[in-house]
Amino acid sequence: MSKDIVESCPQAPSAPPQPPLSLDVERPLTKQTNPARTPASTNLNSHSPVPWSSGLCDCCNDVSSCCLTCWCPCVTFGRIAEIVDRGSTSCAVSGALYTLILCVTGCSCFYSCFYRSKLRGQYFLEESPCTDCCIHCCCEECALCQEYRELKYRGFDMSIGWHGNVERQKRIAAGPPAVERGMTR
């Protein structure tokens, strides 16, 4: 790919890395303020990219997700998209759209590379070993497996989706119920 084409591709906006759910659960969806006017904006620019938790070809580290991606990449992609979009799209809708694009054009990799960029932006992950688009065009299944492993590494249970993870986090934050003790002497 020529350098001009790569530079003209839109990049997903970067956001500061966040814990999986602890801060985002309680934050209401509101209109964003101008980041140039916030005092923390100088700190946001000082973040350097961090490496992925596993390599692109480390598919055998998680055999179950590797098999799922090999035989049904639409499910893997749908789960990734639901978590990355923070529940605004469902796994079923994203997976169906991925399958439709794959069946009609054969180029679902262009759709999935957008979510890789978005995931990298959310967690300040390195764009390596090459651009997101190249990785998805050449190694679609490996890229999906790596993204799936990354979200699992960050504490998400991929099988229950965004809303299930939010509920799980609320239960964990609430803690166990208080146990009343009987009278002691």
Secondary structure in CASP SS format (residue, H / E / C, confidence):
PFRMAT SS
TARGET T0000
AUTHOR 0000-0000-0000
METHOD secondary structure of the structure
MODEL  1
M C 1.00
S C 1.00
K H 1.00
D H 1.00
I H 1.00
V H 1.00
E H 1.00
S H 1.00
C C 1.00
P C 1.00
Q C 1.00
A C 1.00
P C 1.00
S C 1.00
A C 1.00
P C 1.00
P C 1.00
Q C 1.00
P C 1.00
P C 1.00
L C 1.00
S C 1.00
L C 1.00
D C 1.00
V C 1.00
E C 1.00
R C 1.00
P C 1.00
L C 1.00
T C 1.00
K C 1.00
Q C 1.00
T C 1.00
N C 1.00
P H 1.00
A H 1.00
R H 1.00
T C 1.00
P C 1.00
A C 1.00
S H 1.00
T H 1.00
N H 1.00
L H 1.00
N C 1.00
S C 1.00
H C 1.00
S C 1.00
P C 1.00
V E 1.00
P C 1.00
W C 1.00
S C 1.00
S C 1.00
G C 1.00
L C 1.00
C C 1.00
D C 1.00
C H 1.00
C H 1.00
N H 1.00
D C 1.00
V H 1.00
S H 1.00
S H 1.00
C H 1.00
C H 1.00
L H 1.00
T H 1.00
C H 1.00
W H 1.00
C C 1.00
P H 1.00
C H 1.00
V H 1.00
T H 1.00
F H 1.00
G H 1.00
R H 1.00
I H 1.00
A H 1.00
E H 1.00
I H 1.00
V H 1.00
D C 1.00
R C 1.00
G C 1.00
S C 1.00
T C 1.00
S C 1.00
C H 1.00
A H 1.00
V H 1.00
S H 1.00
G H 1.00
A H 1.00
L H 1.00
Y H 1.00
T H 1.00
L H 1.00
I H 1.00
L H 1.00
C H 1.00
V H 1.00
T C 1.00
G C 1.00
C C 1.00
S H 1.00
C H 1.00
F H 1.00
Y H 1.00
S H 1.00
C H 1.00
F H 1.00
Y H 1.00
R H 1.00
S H 1.00
K H 1.00
L H 1.00
R H 1.00
G H 1.00
Q H 1.00
Y H 1.00
F C 1.00
L E 1.00
E C 1.00
E C 1.00
S C 1.00
P C 1.00
C C 1.00
T C 1.00
D H 1.00
C H 1.00
C H 1.00
I H 1.00
H H 1.00
C H 1.00
C H 1.00
C C 1.00
E H 1.00
E H 1.00
C H 1.00
A H 1.00
L H 1.00
C H 1.00
Q H 1.00
E H 1.00
Y H 1.00
R H 1.00
E H 1.00
L H 1.00
K H 1.00
Y H 1.00
R C 1.00
G C 1.00
F C 1.00
D C 1.00
M H 1.00
S H 1.00
I H 1.00
G H 1.00
W H 1.00
H H 1.00
G H 1.00
N H 1.00
V H 1.00
E H 1.00
R H 1.00
Q H 1.00
K H 1.00
R H 1.00
I H 1.00
A H 1.00
A H 1.00
G C 1.00
P C 1.00
P C 1.00
A C 1.00
V C 1.00
E C 1.00
R C 1.00
G C 1.00
M C 1.00
T C 1.00
R C 1.00
END
